[in-house]
Amino acid sequence: MKKFHKLFSTCLPVREENIDTDQIVPARFLKVTSREGFGTYLFYDWRFDKSFGGAQDKSNTKCVFNNPKYKGAKILVAGNNFGCGSSREHAAWAIAEYGFRVVVSSSFGDIFYNNALKNGLLPISVKPKELEILFQIIEKKSQTEITVDLKKQKIHTFHFPIDSFRKTCLLKGVDELGYILSHEGKIKQFEQRQNIFV
Amino acid sequence: MKPKTLFEKIWESHVVTKEKGTPSLLYIDAHLIHEVTSPQAFANLRKKNLNVRRTDKTFATVDHNVSTTSQRNIKDALSRVQVETLERNCKDFGIELFGLNSPNQGIVHVIGPELGITKPGMTIVCGDSHTSTHGAFGTLAFGIGTTEVEHVLATQCLLQQPMKIMEVRIDGTLGKGVTAKDVILTILSKIGTKGGIGYCIEYTGSTMQNMNMEGRMTICNMSIEGGARAGMIAPDEITFAYLKGRQFSPKQEKWEESLKRWKSLRTDPDAPYDKTVIIEAKKIAPLVTWGTDPSTGIPIHEKIPHPNKMQSKDQKITSEKALTYMALKPGMRLEGFPIDYVFIGSCTNARISDLREAAKIIKGKKVKNTVTAWVVPGSRQIKRQAEKEGLDKIFHSAGFEWRWSGCSACIAMNDDKIPPGKYCISTSNRNYEGRQGPGSRTFLASPIMAAAAAIEGKITDVRNYL
């Protein structure tokens, strides 16, 4: 997993609530067996005017992702309840591969939040008022760079919460699996105690 | 002794260890896998030279990509490779697969309970958000991502923080034509798509106690649409009667032992919930959603709300976008709105009682000639049962297509897609933009509401048929 310490970047604003993982990566792109290549499909049906099987899909110039003002932004700022719906981790893979390192919202779908953290993508939950301020800053001047500091748990001037274990994993760039595997003895003991289930 | 909720009882009995500053290590009793969210997890096991720790607690099926027009033939090359990858992974790692050749193939959340894999007091996970379905049996069941699928395959454990508990209490008798689907759509319209974030919902009250297991599964299934990863209902005699005699249910003395334990699985009288929502059953009417998230259900006779009445600017933008996508106007009523497709299927509403109820409405009638209508049973077992009862003939002679089991048009990763711009009344769980195919427009409703719409070619109050 990619380490995360500090980031100084412009932002891309998506002022919409309840963005579900079907929007982030439409289901028809989930047919592959690898983790790579999902960046291409990020918000596919938003970024492209669909030709529905006819000629090639054309870039949708109205879509914020195609606005040159926000090119290169590493922080995605979105409306409340980002990443709701399906458990597809492909959504987190796609956002990370597209080039984002941080997603900011005032709340996240629980499964998406967990998936993001496992892929070096930092989900930051701020208060609704703070989210509104961030939107206004970006909308006023798209080139404004915002600072994210994981160690201090700060974005711009706002504090954000994060579970201390997950924070450490992200700072060190380590996967949780090693930690779980180190408890093999305890898992075995538990299984011996608990043969009653199943 | 401190009174405990059902959630706490299950949670506490599954914590392997809890170290300071880390989440709990939670033991998983059953891991369900399907072809879409597992290949990358198996690839990592191979890369890291790890094995599947408990093949006896891991169960696989193929559902998302399968064809519902033929039993075994998947035309799309990528879909076929994904299914074959799961077949190979199951063979290599020694996992039981209810695959294309199995008489027990079906949607993962339909076959788990049907085979008796799902039992009270268990922890169950699957790389699929509708895993919440299994909570209907008094289990703690939730969806996970592929990295967590890998963790469970390798260790049978997950690092987890406990959820908060929201009680949703529904008391009273449901009116004529009001189903479990209308109950959950009503709950979602009250708590919204984010009201359940961080929570496990426990559904309580007399309405739930009198509901059959299929209805309970419909309700728990859509907990995730309210943001809650898990939903659960305390097991009772209805649960036990459902489980008795199933393939993986305990037998003889073990059944008696299990029953004793299962009966203790309920929230103690004084145990506090973090939040309680109360709903009166008699106030629930048949609902249909108008928007592009499942919380937009409105009673059949009500009008679509105006975006200006939304609380925040972002909500207004969201709701305007949904209306544009659906090509609907605020103030309109959905009753009488023409539809092009009817889909009766999915892990929400494709169980035998759903098909029986829909068949009652359809019997002796014809699907409107402007409508394409599909029935996709949730599993092959359900398909066989329905055929034994002659339901297939009722649907078929009315003009419905009677299909093989799979996720079908709920997710449109297979051949079953709603064409762009077309309206579908669907018994599935999500009406997101493009969910049923790029550009598709979805109205979520109950199986009997879908059946009535099939006959009329437009959204109809099913109570006129009862």
Interface residues (C-beta under 8 A of the other chain):
Chain A: R15 E16 E17 N18 D20 D22 Q23 P26 A27 R28 L30 K31 V32 T33 S34 R35 D45 K50 F52 G79 N80 N81 C84 G85 S86 S87 R88 E89 H90 A92 S107 F108 G109 D110 I111 N114 N115 K118 N119 P128 D163 S164 F165 D175 E176 L177 Y179 I180 L181 H183 E184 K186 I187 F190 E191 Q194 I196 F197 V198
Chain B: S13 V16 T17 G21 T22 P23 L25 Y27 D29 A30 V36 T37 P39 Q40 A43 K48 D56 K57 H64 N65 D76 L78 S79 V81 Q82 T85 K119 G121 M122 G127 D128 S129 T131 F142 G143 I144 G145 T146 T147 E148 E150 H151 A154 T155 Q156 C157 L158 L159 Q161 T193 K194 I197 G198 I224 E225 G227 R229 F248 E257 R261 D293 S312 K313 D314 Q315 I317 T318 K321 I411 A412 M413 P419 P420 R430 Y432 E433 G434 R435 P438 G439
